[in-house]
Amino acid sequence: MVATSRASGSERHGAASATGRLMQIGEAAERVGLSIRTIRHYEEAGLIVPSARSEGGFRLYTEPDLDRLAVVKRMKPLGFTLDEMRDLLAVLDALDTATGADRAALLDRLAIFHTAAATRVTALRAQLALAEGFADTLRSKLDHHSDPTA
């Protein structure tokens, strides 16, 4: 069934990716909540590489691939760029095997991403509060002007 698997799969996702259940792109898209087109775009951008290809050339994904897609999906609404996403994924991949000073440097980079994410979440909450206030104002106006006694 599987024609090829990517050489870097075990390096990127651990040995489990080679033995895990393989899914075609449609199932992967449905499971992660992304469109097939978006997954293909992320592949072209170098954020995700299918773990294998079927004999017919169809992309095949594993659970670790879906985990990777989920990270990207969660970064997107926070405004992270493709380069930042690529960098964070590289940090997360490397943390699994890093030791000593390399591990400490990776943890420092991860902390920077955490701070950036937390800052962006705070900004989004402020925007949401403004938007909710605006919607409430419109609701009040609508209620006031819809009242036949007004």
ZASEDO-45969 format. One line per field, with one value per residue: residue in one letter; x, y, z of N, C-alpha, C in turn. Coordinates in Angstrom, 3 decimals, padded with zeros to 6 digits. Example, Ala and Ser with C-alpha at 12.3 -4.5 7.8 and 13.67 -1.06 7.14 Angstrom:
! residues 2
type = [a,s]
nu = [013.190,012.850]
nv = [-005.690,-002.250]
nw = [007.800,007.080]
cau = [012.300,013.670]
cav = [-004.500,-001.060]
caw = [007.800,007.140]
cu = [013.200,012.900]
cv = [-003.300,000.030]
cw = [007.800,007.870]
END
This chain:
! residues 150
type = [m,v,a,t,s,r,a,s,g,s,e,r,h,g,a,a,s,a,t,g,r,l,m,q,i,g,e,a,a,e,r,v,g,l,s,i,r,t,i,r,h,y,e,e,a,g,l,i,v,p,s,a,r,s,e,g,g,f,r,l,y,t,e,p,d,l,d,r,l,a,v,v,k,r,m,k,p,l,g,f,t,l,d,e,m,r,d,l,l,a,v,l,d,a,l,d,t,a,t,g,a,d,r,a,a,l,l,d,r,l,a,i,f,h,t,a,a,a,t,r,v,t,a,l,r,a,q,l,a,l,a,e,g,f,a,d,t,l,r,s,k,l,d,h,h,s,d,p,t,a]
nu = [000.817,001.876,004.115,006.394,008.241,008.975,012.339,013.183,011.272,011.406,013.304,012.062,009.549,009.781,010.105,007.577,006.038,006.591,005.350,002.737,-000.822,-001.743,-003.102,-005.061,-005.006,-007.556,-008.859,-007.022,-007.307,-009.964,-009.821,-008.098,-009.296,-008.778,-008.605,-008.104,-006.695,-005.365,-003.659,-002.042,-000.879,000.604,002.371,003.775,004.985,006.788,006.159,004.941,005.427,004.241,004.219,004.453,003.917,001.378,001.268,000.037,000.749,-000.532,-000.707,000.194,-000.546,000.451,-000.364,001.525,002.047,-000.426,-000.491,001.490,000.328,-001.767,-000.425,000.435,-002.054,-003.019,-001.248,-001.746,-004.099,-002.950,-001.277,001.306,004.058,004.846,007.562,008.096,006.465,007.713,010.155,009.394,008.369,010.720,012.150,010.511,010.728,013.479,013.779,013.062,015.289,017.461,020.223,021.938,023.638,022.523,019.864,019.101,019.303,017.318,015.071,015.090,014.449,011.904,010.611,010.587,008.802,006.552,006.115,005.590,003.245,001.507,001.402,000.173,-002.283,-003.359,-003.643,-005.544,-007.693,-008.261,-009.052,-011.325,-012.937,-013.440,-014.854,-017.071,-018.202,-018.939,-020.820,-022.723,-023.522,-024.721,-026.808,-028.270,-029.056,-030.590,-032.591,-033.710,-034.678,-036.419,-038.432,-041.807,-042.873,-041.026]
nv = [-001.190,001.311,003.293,004.933,006.295,009.166,010.100,011.608,011.238,009.635,011.052,013.519,012.991,010.862,007.328,006.189,007.245,005.828,003.426,004.017,004.453,005.265,008.069,009.429,012.635,013.851,012.717,013.504,016.298,016.603,015.604,017.440,019.814,021.533,022.780,020.798,022.180,024.087,022.437,021.469,023.887,024.432,022.342,023.044,025.305,024.223,023.479,021.139,017.764,015.056,011.852,009.655,008.305,006.959,004.124,005.175,007.797,009.392,011.605,010.632,010.638,010.679,010.317,011.975,013.794,015.057,016.238,018.127,019.708,020.695,022.376,024.386,025.299,026.426,028.495,030.240,032.051,033.767,035.322,034.552,034.305,032.386,031.755,032.045,030.025,027.812,027.965,027.571,024.946,023.602,023.976,022.537,019.972,019.479,019.521,017.040,015.381,016.826,017.782,019.053,022.133,022.708,021.951,023.765,026.174,025.756,025.636,028.260,029.579,028.489,029.607,032.273,032.119,031.377,033.693,035.532,034.406,034.588,037.375,038.081,036.795,038.296,040.768,040.030,039.459,042.015,043.240,041.688,042.430,045.101,044.698,043.248,045.207,047.071,045.557,045.237,047.912,048.375,046.515,047.683,050.102,049.048,047.729,049.947,051.549,049.809,049.523,050.110,052.093,054.027]
nw = [000.000,000.872,-000.809,-000.516,002.216,004.122,004.573,006.745,008.651,011.037,012.399,012.761,013.955,015.670,016.336,016.353,014.294,012.020,012.404,012.975,012.249,008.961,007.277,004.642,002.981,003.082,005.339,007.277,007.094,007.918,010.543,011.792,011.298,009.193,005.828,002.855,000.956,002.540,004.033,001.981,001.236,003.567,003.387,001.042,002.046,003.732,006.322,007.043,006.248,004.531,006.087,004.489,001.168,-000.873,-003.137,-005.320,-005.123,-003.273,-000.497,002.772,006.166,009.635,013.168,014.623,012.544,012.369,014.876,014.515,012.504,014.042,015.821,014.065,013.185,015.543,015.927,013.865,014.222,016.008,014.620,013.879,011.690,008.707,008.759,011.506,012.465,011.318,012.644,015.349,015.160,014.494,016.858,018.661,017.531,017.866,020.621,021.600,021.512,022.345,024.460,027.352,026.831,024.364,024.712,026.700,025.279,023.383,025.040,025.948,023.553,023.167,025.353,024.555,022.428,023.895,025.446,023.386,022.326,024.551,024.857,022.458,022.766,024.871,023.566,021.641,023.329,024.279,021.880,021.372,023.544,022.862,020.466,021.417,023.049,021.101,019.628,021.648,021.971,019.465,019.681,021.786,020.561,018.493,019.972,021.285,019.146,017.968,019.710,019.978,021.583,021.797]
cau = [000.000,002.726,005.227,007.581,008.066,010.006,013.537,013.356,010.122,011.752,014.039,011.175,008.397,010.036,009.924,006.165,005.421,006.787,004.468,001.373,-001.814,-001.591,-004.358,-004.962,-005.120,-008.936,-009.096,-006.173,-007.937,-011.159,-009.428,-007.452,-010.158,-008.190,-008.963,-007.057,-005.893,-004.488,-002.606,-001.112,-000.121,001.583,003.407,004.600,005.743,007.781,005.748,004.539,005.767,003.557,005.137,004.608,003.077,000.862,001.787,-000.563,001.275,-001.334,-000.070,-000.246,-000.192,000.391,-000.792,002.470,001.835,-001.618,-000.081,002.253,-000.665,-002.519,000.414,000.365,-003.418,-003.171,-000.400,-002.269,-004.897,-002.116,-000.520,002.674,004.400,005.276,008.931,008.014,005.900,008.780,011.148,008.860,008.324,012.101,012.469,009.777,011.336,014.819,013.700,012.906,016.573,018.533,020.759,022.913,023.517,021.576,018.514,018.863,019.067,016.003,014.077,015.053,013.678,010.511,010.091,010.324,007.536,005.474,005.872,004.944,001.877,000.736,001.200,-000.817,-003.574,-003.822,-004.091,-006.797,-008.751,-008.609,-009.832,-012.616,-013.710,-013.911,-015.861,-018.274,-018.794,-019.570,-022.018,-023.697,-024.033,-025.650,-027.997,-029.027,-029.673,-031.630,-033.699,-034.324,-035.404,-037.432,-039.498,-042.856,-043.208,-039.919]
cav = [000.000,002.490,003.212,005.570,007.091,010.196,009.695,012.339,011.013,009.184,012.123,014.607,012.617,009.710,006.041,005.816,007.671,004.806,002.297,004.491,004.359,006.296,008.664,010.273,014.054,014.205,012.353,014.380,017.618,016.529,015.398,018.632,020.972,022.392,022.354,020.101,023.240,024.666,021.462,021.499,025.141,024.250,021.452,023.853,026.252,023.485,023.298,019.748,016.848,013.787,010.798,008.664,008.435,005.668,003.736,006.101,009.135,010.152,011.958,009.833,011.328,009.944,011.134,013.077,014.800,015.806,017.076,019.222,020.572,021.364,023.479,025.440,025.838,027.243,029.677,031.112,033.191,034.667,036.158,034.107,034.161,031.044,031.575,031.821,028.682,026.870,028.040,026.892,023.509,023.103,023.928,021.418,018.740,019.302,019.330,015.622,014.682,017.739,017.667,020.049,023.533,022.786,021.885,025.042,027.185,025.484,026.043,029.725,029.942,028.125,030.624,033.469,031.855,031.423,035.101,036.136,033.890,035.168,038.785,038.141,036.413,039.470,041.749,039.537,039.629,043.438,043.459,041.041,043.270,046.234,044.210,042.929,046.488,047.628,044.756,045.594,049.239,048.202,045.829,048.687,050.996,048.275,047.557,051.277,052.011,048.819,049.643,050.954,053.214,055.002]
caw = [000.000,000.967,-001.739,000.045,003.424,004.103,005.305,007.991,009.520,012.378,013.053,013.115,014.751,016.510,015.681,016.292,013.045,011.002,012.665,013.221,011.185,007.941,006.809,003.467,003.297,003.429,006.735,008.092,007.088,008.752,011.938,012.349,011.089,008.168,004.481,002.113,000.320,003.565,004.335,000.850,001.352,004.639,002.858,000.131,002.871,004.502,007.718,007.230,005.166,004.805,006.504,003.426,-000.020,-001.331,-004.453,-006.280,-004.895,-002.318,000.764,003.912,007.402,010.896,014.310,014.848,011.500,012.762,016.005,013.919,011.870,015.104,016.311,013.053,013.219,016.746,015.800,012.805,014.682,016.806,013.706,013.652,010.270,008.322,009.263,012.947,012.654,010.967,013.716,016.532,014.889,014.587,018.290,019.249,017.029,018.427,022.076,021.933,021.611,022.751,025.814,027.777,026.422,023.240,025.289,027.385,024.242,022.809,026.035,025.899,022.353,023.432,026.278,023.752,021.725,024.886,025.761,022.215,022.249,025.654,024.528,021.374,023.343,025.614,022.571,021.065,024.337,024.270,020.659,021.567,024.460,022.067,019.525,022.187,023.438,019.906,019.358,022.687,021.620,018.348,020.214,022.537,019.568,017.809,020.924,021.531,017.959,017.624,020.692,019.398,022.476,021.823]
cu = [000.860,003.923,006.495,007.238,009.223,011.150,013.638,012.216,010.490,012.556,013.089,010.115,008.634,009.679,008.462,005.535,005.556,005.813,003.022,000.479,-001.659,-002.959,-004.100,-005.295,-006.541,-009.265,-008.269,-006.812,-009.154,-010.798,-008.863,-008.341,-009.549,-008.660,-007.787,-006.124,-004.906,-003.355,-001.583,-000.254,000.960,002.704,004.343,005.491,006.778,007.429,005.402,004.981,005.043,004.577,005.400,003.744,002.611,001.492,001.244,-000.119,000.473,-000.554,-000.669,000.318,-000.355,-000.122,000.219,002.369,000.638,-001.314,000.652,001.304,-001.465,-001.729,000.312,-001.010,-003.611,-002.316,-001.011,-003.097,-004.120,-001.186,000.934,002.896,004.785,006.685,008.927,007.454,006.968,009.807,010.648,008.803,009.714,012.532,011.794,010.356,012.657,014.786,013.622,014.233,017.715,018.957,021.653,022.600,022.546,020.141,018.158,018.565,017.696,014.888,013.963,014.236,012.205,009.864,009.774,009.009,006.361,005.115,005.147,003.489,001.007,000.434,000.122,-002.211,-004.170,-004.351,-005.410,-007.958,-009.196,-009.440,-011.231,-013.503,-014.260,-015.033,-017.162,-018.982,-019.520,-020.855,-023.103,-024.323,-025.040,-026.935,-028.865,-029.751,-030.822,-032.842,-034.454,-035.191,-036.450,-038.622,-040.577,-043.234,-042.132,-040.173]
cv = [001.252,002.313,003.773,006.204,008.059,009.802,010.378,012.105,010.587,010.244,013.198,014.181,011.442,008.433,005.659,006.190,006.612,003.649,002.714,004.331,005.538,006.759,009.460,011.701,014.456,013.894,013.238,015.764,017.635,016.421,016.660,019.870,021.997,021.904,021.611,021.121,023.856,023.708,021.433,022.763,025.017,023.306,022.233,024.826,025.557,023.287,021.850,018.962,015.552,012.707,009.790,009.065,007.040,005.340,004.651,007.542,009.978,010.401,011.102,010.447,010.410,010.875,012.255,014.173,015.681,016.722,018.316,020.219,021.345,022.535,024.660,026.105,026.770,028.507,030.712,032.278,034.176,035.500,035.762,033.930,032.714,030.762,031.309,030.433,027.624,026.807,027.317,025.391,022.895,022.987,022.715,020.077,018.452,019.024,017.860,014.906,015.549,017.501,018.864,021.461,023.698,022.794,023.206,026.143,027.000,025.895,027.560,030.204,029.623,029.147,031.922,033.298,031.918,032.861,035.794,035.686,034.520,036.643,038.942,037.744,037.592,040.532,041.318,039.688,041.089,043.776,042.872,041.881,044.489,045.818,043.871,044.202,047.137,046.880,045.060,046.958,049.143,047.514,046.816,049.639,050.289,048.092,048.874,051.702,051.022,048.876,050.591,052.142,054.273,056.151]
cw = [000.000,000.054,-001.127,001.376,003.487,005.023,006.658,008.976,010.912,013.121,013.557,014.113,015.680,015.776,015.527,014.963,011.964,011.189,012.878,012.011,010.238,007.454,005.546,003.868,003.692,004.872,007.667,008.208,008.013,010.227,012.573,012.208,010.151,006.805,003.848,001.478,001.316,003.905,003.209,000.876,002.432,004.211,001.939,000.902,003.742,005.966,008.035,006.008,005.471,005.163,005.406,002.239,-000.397,-002.683,-005.534,-006.084,-003.918,-001.040,001.879,005.193,008.607,011.993,014.617,013.781,011.863,013.947,015.505,013.250,012.915,015.687,015.349,013.101,014.416,016.700,014.855,013.345,015.555,015.934,013.518,012.152,009.979,008.830,010.770,013.248,012.396,012.095,014.971,016.321,014.973,016.050,018.929,018.802,017.729,019.931,022.470,022.150,022.135,024.193,026.102,027.328,025.258,023.751,025.975,026.373,023.611,023.770,026.106,024.701,022.538,024.367,025.539,022.985,022.689,025.221,024.612,022.111,023.335,025.388,023.457,021.853,024.107,024.650,021.927,022.044,024.386,023.027,020.799,022.486,023.717,021.118,020.246,022.639,022.272,019.578,020.383,022.406,020.479,018.804,020.964,021.592,018.865,018.710,021.139,020.350,017.492,018.565,020.146,020.296,022.478,020.885]
END
